[in-house]
Amino acid sequence: MTVNIRTTEANVAAQQLDLVALYRTMVTARTTNDILKTRKTQGKFAFYIGCAGHENMAAVVAALNEDDWLSLYYRDLAAWLQRTGDIYGPLREAYSRTTGPMCSGRNMPSHYSSKRHRIMPTFSEVGALAPFAGGVGFSLQWHKSNDLIMYTVGDGGVATNDFNVLFRQAAVHKLPVLMVVEDNGWAITTASPIQWAGSLVEWARGGGVCSEEVDGTDTMATYEATTRLVQHIRSGQGPVLMHLRLGLLDAHSSSTDIKSYRKKEEIELTTATKDPVKNFGRWLVEHGHLQEADIDRIRKEVRAELERAEAQVLQEPEPTPDRVMNHVINVPQWRENTPRGKKRPTTMLGAINEALLELAQRDSGFFVYGQDVGSPKGGVFGATTMLVTQFPGRAISSPLNEQLIVGIAAGAGMVDGKARCAEIQFVDYHQSAAQTIRMAARVSYQSYGDWSVPLIIRTKSGSGGGGPISSSTAGGGAFGHSNTGEQWFTTIPGMITICPATPFDAKGLLLEAARAQSPVAFLERGRLYRSEPPKDDQGNIIAAIADWWNVPDGYYTLPIGKARHLRIGEGPSSLAIIAWGTMVLEACTAAANIVNSQGGAIDIVDLRTLAPFDEEAVAAAVREANRVIVVTEESDLTSFGRHIHSWIVQHCFYDLDGTPAFVSALPAPPAPYNAPEETAFYPTARTIEEKIEELLAE
Ligand SMILES: Cc1ncc(C[n+]2csc(CCOP(=O)(O)OP(=O)(O)O)c2C)c(N)n1
């Protein structure tokens, strides 16, 4: 297929465009659309969503450079063809062939994506790619690149939180982003006036973004406007929103009956006036670029070419069930390394500061992005204080929007394949970013490994505002500052979740997290930020764990997915406790008190990584002790702790002498502010001790 000549300089005049090649691309998009629509009706596959009316997106892409990034939505078949020249790709995905270049048959058709061609992996969740596009723009700006990213969305998509996040990312940081709103007047059955009030262009201008309305049914107007607006972006003047008005010539998708919601006259008027392929064909004839007969000839040639391609695609392999677990998660292969630096007593906060410094030293593109992280205080807890002083510009304060924060770090990581760090002040507030995090974790699976999203989300979690564990209460974090977080992250396929209990583990695991190609939720417990090693009731420091407060200088890593095994006491273990984070310290205190009074030994398995957790270590501890308690700081609802408990019942049943016990916070919102209720809410060493006594007495 002929691909349109691409403009490589922003000021190339429209006359240099290969107009006939552009037309041919648009005809190819329309013909592919018509063939696939028919095949869906014939029952050849389950779903199709088309591009008819949106073919001028080929002209928009023609005005960009080949190295510019694209973030497309499901009506952008013409943009796909213009960028890739690949007529097989859309057919392969429609027929779910393993040869599909977008997702190897894993996603619905029309989810345009290609790493090779810098087309980002799109999502069915309307708008969901937007925060990532902002991250790409952020990275391009960081690297002082001349490239830009084009993000497209329908008029319905403009109303999503995600799109509004991109708009703010782009506006606040003056990012090289071209936002194209393809306004066909409909969002399924909803007409576009319901998506925004007043004028979209005025709204964008009011937000500090250059904006224009463009006639998207006119190919030359679309191309010329894009060329001009792209010039604005490349000259460093910031982002652009192009409001492209066009028509939807078909129903929303193969699942929608057009006549059930659109009037006959409106459909006829749209078809007569807003068909870009017809309009452009007519213009080419009127301006002497084509003869009338050429229009028919091109249509027939394209159809024949596509039918040949389709016949070939049908011979290609379909996915087989044995690959269903491929590309779910990428845990880095740990390389054994002995920490060589001098060990010094350090707090967890100190260890985190050091890890971030190491990452900045080793990777000039590494940054931490989050609320207040760029201030001399180094974020509200001071985790980036050292970064701020020693690597100015690498800890960057963000607007107050968690989805915006995650999108910047995630998108930037997709550009160069290295994890960037988002800091969420309190895990409770990750909730506005929940969709973006889920998408980040899904990318590798849905693109069949073509893309991945390396990303670290560091966040303060659980009880405590950063004070010592020995404080009389759990910290008074109250609602909004006390959630644990693992119940949210460990249920996301493709997500790594880490929760260290000691400073040594925090540094080594954070450094290893930066090597992961899957997103990592790094849960920092507030009560552990400045805690000392735990003590027993007599005030003795518990030796089995105390050494992990000594942290080596320099770089070292610890394996993700491996638990730490602690033995309190001497001899064979009579009970195993599975815990993580703050509860490891509480469990150590409880176990030491019991061992002090009764002798014997108790094992503690500090999971360190919650997803994927160390099944072998859990099973081995249960096998030896035959009694087990799972201890979690989470509310007692559907939780990660309950998952571990259930896993033990399912996999270790015959190694158990009694019912596995479960200790958790109460099934209420975490956590009341006043000390009496807060104390009653959380499990403590005392609660664990009582449970141990119960189990040992059985
Ligand atoms: C977040 C989200 N909500 C709802 C849907 C269901 N849905 C799919 S397409 C669509 C309409 C989108 O309209 P618009 O952005 O105007 O694009 P158009 O289809 O009109 O080109 C809706 C509501 C979805 N996919 N994602």
The ligand as an ORCA input file, in Angstrom:
! r2SCAN-3c Opt
* xyz 1 1
  C     -14.974      5.056     31.127
  C     -15.978      4.439     30.204
  N     -17.299      4.661     30.397
  C     -18.204      4.138     29.546
  C     -17.789      3.380     28.483
  C     -18.790      2.805     27.499
  N     -18.611      3.565     26.226
  C     -17.885      3.099     25.203
  S     -17.763      4.173     23.963
  C     -18.703      5.316     24.759
  C     -19.015      6.621     24.128
  C     -17.820      7.426     23.830
  O     -18.211      8.541     23.132
  P     -17.210      9.531     22.448
  O     -16.060      9.737     23.345
  O     -17.948     10.722     22.033
  O     -16.674      8.736     21.210
  P     -17.466      8.243     19.906
  O     -17.796      6.805     20.147
  O     -18.675      9.080     19.772
  O     -16.527      8.405     18.795
  C     -19.114      4.834     25.981
  C     -19.968      5.573     26.936
  C     -16.407      3.140     28.342
  N     -15.920      2.366     27.371
  N     -15.530      3.700     29.196
*
